[in-house]
Amino acid sequence: MIRSISILVIAFELHAADVALLRKAGARVEAFQDQFQAVTCTERLVQTKLGENGKAIIRKESAFDYLVVFQVKDGDLAVDESRVLRGKPEKAGDQALLATSGFSTLLLIFHPLYRDDFRFIPQGPDPLTKLERVRFEHIHGKRSPSVLELRGRNYPIDWQGTAWIDEASGNIARIDAGIESPMDDVGLKKLETDVRYAPVHFASAPDFSSWLPQTAIIEAGTVHQHWRNEHQFTQYRQFAVDTSSETEAPKQQ
C-alpha cells in the first residue's frame, strides 16, 4: 500500500504582539482561497526514495492538470484536490514511494477560521529578504491541523515552523515546517516541508497579481526508509466560460 500524507485542515491562535501583521495575512489567505480555486495549473511531481547514502534508489516523475476546491464542513475548511494525469508516467515501484497531497495550501494556517490552534511568535525581519518572520507552534490538544493517512486511518500531525510574510501586503512568501516530535505510533521519525508562493499575473488583469503556490518540497522518514517529494506548480490558467449562442429563424413549411 502506498503511504499517503494529506493536509486537510490547518489553524492558528492570534497573538497580540503581531496582531496587525496576522490580520493582514489572514485577509490575504481569504483572498487566496477564492483566487486559487478560480484557476487551474500544471503540477509536476517528482517522487524519490533515498538510500542510506542520500542517493536516489527509486525515482518517478508525473505531470497533472491540477485544481483545488475549498469547502467549509462543520466549521472547518476542507481542501479537495483534483489531479488528472497528463501522458504516461514513468514506471517505478509505486509500493515503495510516498504519496503527498494538500501541501500547496499550507498557508491556510493563517486563515481567520482557525486562529485559536497555534501560538505565533514574531521573529523580526529576515536580513536577506526583509520579509517578516513569524514562528508558529501547534497547541497540543487543539483541533488537528493536518493528518497522516495510513492504512485507512488518520493520524493528527502537529506542525511547528516559520512563515515569511510581506509586512505591507500580508502576502505569505514561504512556509518552512516540520513535526514537533516523532510520531512513534506510526513509525514516522521525520516530516519536513518547505512551500514557496509568488505572484502570478494573468493577461485578463495585467495590473493585478495572485500569490499562488510555486513549489512544495516534502521529506519524510522512518527508521529504515527516506522519501523526498517535489511538487512544482506552473502554467496557471484562469477558468473561462463561453456563453455565446446562435439562433436561426424558423424555417417556413
Buried (B, 14 or more C-beta within 10 A) or exposed (E): EEBBBBBBBBBBBBBEEBEEBBBBBBBBBBBBBEBBBEBBBBBBBBBBBBEEEEEEEBBBEBBBBBBBEBEEEEEBBEBEBEBEEBEEBEEBEEEBBBBBBBBBBBBBBBBBBBBEBBBBEBEEEBEEEEBBBBBBBBBEEBBBBBBBBBEEEEBBBBBBBBBBBBBEEBBBBBBBBBBBEBBEEEEBBBBBBBBBBBEBEBEEEEEEBBBBBBBBBBBBBBEEBBBBBBBBBEEBEBEEEEEEEEEEEEEEE
